[in-house]
């Protein structure tokens, strides 16, 4: 295994909430309350800026709502704080570990969510899910899958 990133971080989506044109009424509570929460998201964005400026290879994933639902749903990736949705914690953990070997994730920040809306329960094909087998099961298989997904969705 050749490590590509020295820093892999799961961060809040919404760190760019103070940019012009953001409709706060459509944002989750942490984004709407950023000022009342001592600008926590603004500080997290400053931390990302420091990561970028450090010269240390990094990958930052910004999941939206984290759930305990099963893994294995199709995922959508984007950049620029443009998506809202849910994703399982285990899926994010698998993605972080899987990204360690992916040159496509190096020096990237991106958002991710599952394709299933908040209003619907998450059900997946048991053959695609590792939930129920314990945390990080099949992680070696997921590493190559994550690398290929990132290759397809992130600009070089």
Phi and psi restraints in degrees (value plus and minus 20) as a CYANA .aco file:
   2 UNK   PHI    -126.8   -86.8
   2 UNK   PSI      95.6   135.6
   3 UNK   PHI     -93.0   -53.0
   3 UNK   PSI     109.2   149.2
   4 UNK   PHI    -117.5   -77.5
   4 UNK   PSI     -54.4   -14.4
   5 UNK   PHI    -132.3   -92.3
   5 UNK   PSI     121.8   161.8
   6 UNK   PHI    -112.8   -72.8
   6 UNK   PSI     -38.6     1.4
   7 UNK   PHI    -151.7  -111.7
   7 UNK   PSI     103.0   143.0
   8 UNK   PHI    -146.0  -106.0
   8 UNK   PSI     103.6   143.6
   9 UNK   PHI    -154.6  -114.6
   9 UNK   PSI     113.4   153.4
  10 UNK   PHI    -116.9   -76.9
  10 UNK   PSI     103.2   143.2
  11 UNK   PHI    -147.3  -107.3
  11 UNK   PSI     140.8   180.8
  12 UNK   PHI     -82.5   -42.5
  12 UNK   PSI     120.4   160.4
  13 UNK   PHI     -95.1   -55.1
  13 UNK   PSI     130.6   170.6
  14 UNK   PHI      81.1   121.1
  14 UNK   PSI     -12.6    27.4
  15 UNK   PHI     -87.7   -47.7
  15 UNK   PSI     -37.2     2.8
  16 UNK   PHI    -122.4   -82.4
  16 UNK   PSI      10.2    50.2
  17 UNK   PHI     -88.1   -48.1
  17 UNK   PSI     -38.4     1.6
  18 UNK   PHI    -111.1   -71.1
  18 UNK   PSI     -13.5    26.5
  19 UNK   PHI     -93.6   -53.6
  19 UNK   PSI     133.3   173.3
  20 UNK   PHI     -80.1   -40.1
  20 UNK   PSI     124.4   164.4
  21 UNK   PHI      69.9   109.9
  21 UNK   PSI     -22.2    17.8
  22 UNK   PHI     -99.0   -59.0
  22 UNK   PSI     103.8   143.8
  23 UNK   PHI    -106.9   -66.9
  23 UNK   PSI      78.8   118.8
  24 UNK   PHI     -82.2   -42.2
  24 UNK   PSI     -45.7    -5.7
  25 UNK   PHI     -85.8   -45.8
  25 UNK   PSI     -39.3     0.7
  26 UNK   PHI    -120.4   -80.4
  26 UNK   PSI     -13.8    26.2
  27 UNK   PHI    -119.7   -79.7
  27 UNK   PSI     138.2   178.2
  28 UNK   PHI     -88.4   -48.4
  28 UNK   PSI     144.2   184.2
  29 UNK   PHI     -73.2   -33.2
  29 UNK   PSI     -61.7   -21.7
  30 UNK   PHI     -81.8   -41.8
  30 UNK   PSI     -52.7   -12.7
  31 UNK   PHI     -95.2   -55.2
  31 UNK   PSI     -65.1   -25.1
  32 UNK   PHI     -82.3   -42.3
  32 UNK   PSI     -51.9   -11.9
  33 UNK   PHI    -120.7   -80.7
  33 UNK   PSI      -1.9    38.1
  34 UNK   PHI     -72.9   -32.9
  34 UNK   PSI     -65.6   -25.6
  35 UNK   PHI     -84.4   -44.4
  35 UNK   PSI     -63.9   -23.9
  36 UNK   PHI     -87.0   -47.0
  36 UNK   PSI     -44.2    -4.2
  37 UNK   PHI    -115.3   -75.3
  37 UNK   PSI      11.5    51.5
  38 UNK   PHI      37.2    77.2
  38 UNK   PSI      16.3    56.3
  39 UNK   PHI      38.2    78.2
  39 UNK   PSI      21.0    61.0
  40 UNK   PHI     -77.3   -37.3
  40 UNK   PSI     -61.1   -21.1
  41 UNK   PHI     -89.6   -49.6
  41 UNK   PSI     -55.0   -15.0
  42 UNK   PHI     -83.8   -43.8
  42 UNK   PSI     -61.2   -21.2
  43 UNK   PHI     -86.8   -46.8
  43 UNK   PSI     -57.4   -17.4
  44 UNK   PHI     -85.1   -45.1
  44 UNK   PSI     -57.8   -17.8
  45 UNK   PHI     -84.3   -44.3
  45 UNK   PSI     -59.9   -19.9
  46 UNK   PHI     -81.8   -41.8
  46 UNK   PSI     -57.4   -17.4
  47 UNK   PHI     -82.8   -42.8
  47 UNK   PSI     -61.2   -21.2
  48 UNK   PHI     -82.0   -42.0
  48 UNK   PSI     -61.6   -21.6
  49 UNK   PHI     -79.8   -39.8
  49 UNK   PSI     -61.6   -21.6
  50 UNK   PHI     -84.4   -44.4
  50 UNK   PSI     -58.7   -18.7
  51 UNK   PHI     -79.9   -39.9
  51 UNK   PSI     -66.3   -26.3
  52 UNK   PHI     -81.8   -41.8
  52 UNK   PSI     -62.8   -22.8
  53 UNK   PHI     -96.5   -56.5
  53 UNK   PSI     -35.4     4.6
  54 UNK   PHI     -91.7   -51.7
  54 UNK   PSI     -43.6    -3.6
  55 UNK   PHI      65.1   105.1
  55 UNK   PSI     -26.1    13.9
  56 UNK   PHI     -99.3   -59.3
  56 UNK   PSI     109.5   149.5
  57 UNK   PHI     -78.1   -38.1
  57 UNK   PSI     113.3   153.3
  58 UNK   PHI    -161.8  -121.8
  58 UNK   PSI     144.5   184.5
  59 UNK   PHI    -166.1  -126.1
  59 UNK   PSI     106.5   146.5
  60 UNK   PHI    -140.7  -100.7
  60 UNK   PSI     103.1   143.1
  61 UNK   PHI    -127.9   -87.9
  61 UNK   PSI     114.0   154.0
  62 UNK   PHI    -132.7   -92.7
  62 UNK   PSI      71.1   111.1
  63 UNK   PHI     -94.4   -54.4
  63 UNK   PSI     139.6   179.6
  64 UNK   PHI    -110.2   -70.2
  64 UNK   PSI    -138.8   -98.8
  65 UNK   PHI     -98.2   -58.2
  65 UNK   PSI     102.4   142.4
  66 UNK   PHI    -106.2   -66.2
  66 UNK   PSI     116.4   156.4
  67 UNK   PHI    -148.2  -108.2
  67 UNK   PSI     152.8   192.8
  68 UNK   PHI    -120.4   -80.4
  68 UNK   PSI      -6.1    33.9
  69 UNK   PHI     -91.0   -51.0
  69 UNK   PSI     145.9   185.9
  70 UNK   PHI     -87.2   -47.2
  70 UNK   PSI     138.3   178.3
  71 UNK   PHI    -104.4   -64.4
  71 UNK   PSI     150.4   190.4
  72 UNK   PHI      87.9   127.9
  72 UNK   PSI     -23.2    16.8
  73 UNK   PHI     -96.7   -56.7
  73 UNK   PSI     137.3   177.3
  74 UNK   PHI     -87.1   -47.1
  74 UNK   PSI     126.9   166.9
  75 UNK   PHI    -136.4   -96.4
  75 UNK   PSI     130.9   170.9
  76 UNK   PHI    -135.9   -95.9
  76 UNK   PSI     115.6   155.6
  77 UNK   PHI    -136.3   -96.3
  77 UNK   PSI     128.9   168.9
  78 UNK   PHI    -178.0  -138.0
  78 UNK   PSI     154.6   194.6
  79 UNK   PHI    -154.8  -114.8
  79 UNK   PSI     127.8   167.8
  80 UNK   PHI      80.8   120.8
  80 UNK   PSI      -0.9    39.1
  81 UNK   PHI      37.2    77.2
  81 UNK   PSI      31.5    71.5
  82 UNK   PHI    -131.5   -91.5
  82 UNK   PSI     -22.0    18.0
  83 UNK   PHI    -141.8  -101.8
  83 UNK   PSI     135.9   175.9
  84 UNK   PHI    -156.3  -116.3
  84 UNK   PSI     120.6   160.6
  85 UNK   PHI     147.3   187.3
  85 UNK   PSI    -190.1  -150.1
  86 UNK   PHI    -141.2  -101.2
  86 UNK   PSI     137.6   177.6
  87 UNK   PHI    -175.7  -135.7
  87 UNK   PSI     127.2   167.2
  88 UNK   PHI     -95.0   -55.0
  88 UNK   PSI     127.3   167.3
  89 UNK   PHI     -78.4   -38.4
  89 UNK   PSI     -61.5   -21.5
  90 UNK   PHI     -83.0   -43.0
  90 UNK   PSI     -58.2   -18.2
  91 UNK   PHI     -81.9   -41.9
  91 UNK   PSI     -62.1   -22.1
  92 UNK   PHI     -85.3   -45.3
  92 UNK   PSI     -62.2   -22.2
  93 UNK   PHI     -81.6   -41.6
  93 UNK   PSI     -63.7   -23.7
  94 UNK   PHI     -82.1   -42.1
  94 UNK   PSI     -59.9   -19.9
  95 UNK   PHI     -85.2   -45.2
  95 UNK   PSI     -61.5   -21.5
  96 UNK   PHI     -83.0   -43.0
  96 UNK   PSI     -66.9   -26.9
  97 UNK   PHI     -85.8   -45.8
  97 UNK   PSI     -63.4   -23.4
  98 UNK   PHI     -83.5   -43.5
  98 UNK   PSI     -49.5    -9.5
  99 UNK   PHI     -92.8   -52.8
  99 UNK   PSI     -37.2     2.8
 100 UNK   PHI     -75.4   -35.4
 100 UNK   PSI     -55.2   -15.2
 101 UNK   PHI    -115.6   -75.6
 101 UNK   PSI     -24.0    16.0
 102 UNK   PHI    -111.7   -71.7
 102 UNK   PSI      96.9   136.9
 103 UNK   PHI     -87.0   -47.0
 103 UNK   PSI     -38.9     1.1
 104 UNK   PHI     -94.1   -54.1
 104 UNK   PSI     -39.2     0.8
 105 UNK   PHI    -113.7   -73.7
 105 UNK   PSI     -28.7    11.3
 106 UNK   PHI     -85.3   -45.3
 106 UNK   PSI     107.4   147.4
 107 UNK   PHI      40.5    80.5
 107 UNK   PSI      20.8    60.8
 108 UNK   PHI    -144.0  -104.0
 108 UNK   PSI     128.7   168.7
 109 UNK   PHI    -145.8  -105.8
 109 UNK   PSI     108.3   148.3
 110 UNK   PHI    -169.7  -129.7
 110 UNK   PSI     140.0   180.0
 111 UNK   PHI    -122.5   -82.5
 111 UNK   PSI     135.7   175.7
 112 UNK   PHI    -168.3  -128.3
 112 UNK   PSI     126.3   166.3
 113 UNK   PHI    -172.6  -132.6
 113 UNK   PSI     142.1   182.1
 114 UNK   PHI    -100.8   -60.8
 114 UNK   PSI     142.3   182.3
 115 UNK   PHI    -104.1   -64.1
 115 UNK   PSI     -29.0    11.0
 116 UNK   PHI    -103.7   -63.7
 116 UNK   PSI     106.7   146.7
 117 UNK   PHI     -84.3   -44.3
 117 UNK   PSI     138.9   178.9
 118 UNK   PHI     -72.9   -32.9
 118 UNK   PSI     -58.1   -18.1
 119 UNK   PHI     -92.5   -52.5
 119 UNK   PSI     -30.3     9.7
 120 UNK   PHI    -134.4   -94.4
 120 UNK   PSI     121.9   161.9
 121 UNK   PHI     -90.1   -50.1
 121 UNK   PSI     132.7   172.7
 122 UNK   PHI    -108.0   -68.0
 122 UNK   PSI      98.6   138.6
 123 UNK   PHI    -148.3  -108.3
 123 UNK   PSI     117.2   157.2
 124 UNK   PHI    -153.4  -113.4
 124 UNK   PSI     142.1   182.1
 125 UNK   PHI     -85.2   -45.2
 125 UNK   PSI     103.3   143.3
 126 UNK   PHI     -75.7   -35.7
 126 UNK   PSI     -44.6    -4.6
 127 UNK   PHI     -90.4   -50.4
 127 UNK   PSI     -45.0    -5.0
 128 UNK   PHI    -110.5   -70.5
 128 UNK   PSI     -39.7     0.3
 129 UNK   PHI    -116.5   -76.5
 129 UNK   PSI     124.5   164.5
 130 UNK   PHI    -125.4   -85.4
 130 UNK   PSI     -21.9    18.1
 131 UNK   PHI     -81.4   -41.4
 131 UNK   PSI     124.3   164.3
 132 UNK   PHI      72.9   112.9
 132 UNK   PSI     -34.5     5.5
 133 UNK   PHI    -119.5   -79.5
 133 UNK   PSI     -18.5    21.5
 134 UNK   PHI      82.2   122.2
 134 UNK   PSI     137.7   177.7
 135 UNK   PHI     -81.9   -41.9
 135 UNK   PSI     119.4   159.4
 136 UNK   PHI      45.9    85.9
 136 UNK   PSI      -1.4    38.6
 137 UNK   PHI     -88.0   -48.0
 137 UNK   PSI     129.4   169.4
 138 UNK   PHI      41.1    81.1
 138 UNK   PSI       2.9    42.9
 139 UNK   PHI     -83.5   -43.5
 139 UNK   PSI     -53.1   -13.1
 140 UNK   PHI     -84.9   -44.9
 140 UNK   PSI     -57.8   -17.8
 141 UNK   PHI     -87.0   -47.0
 141 UNK   PSI     -61.0   -21.0
 142 UNK   PHI     -89.3   -49.3
 142 UNK   PSI     -44.4    -4.4
 143 UNK   PHI     -77.1   -37.1
 143 UNK   PSI     -68.1   -28.1
 144 UNK   PHI     -89.6   -49.6
 144 UNK   PSI     -55.2   -15.2
 145 UNK   PHI     -84.1   -44.1
 145 UNK   PSI     -64.8   -24.8
 146 UNK   PHI     -81.3   -41.3
 146 UNK   PSI     -66.3   -26.3
 147 UNK   PHI     -77.6   -37.6
 147 UNK   PSI     -63.1   -23.1
 148 UNK   PHI     -87.4   -47.4
 148 UNK   PSI     -60.6   -20.6
 149 UNK   PHI     -81.0   -41.0
 149 UNK   PSI     -65.7   -25.7
 150 UNK   PHI     -85.2   -45.2
 150 UNK   PSI     -56.0   -16.0
 151 UNK   PHI     -79.2   -39.2
 151 UNK   PSI     -60.5   -20.5
 152 UNK   PHI     -95.7   -55.7
 152 UNK   PSI     -47.3    -7.3
 153 UNK   PHI    -129.7   -89.7
 153 UNK   PSI     -38.4     1.6
 154 UNK   PHI    -122.3   -82.3
 154 UNK   PSI     116.3   156.3
 155 UNK   PHI     -86.8   -46.8
 155 UNK   PSI     128.6   168.6
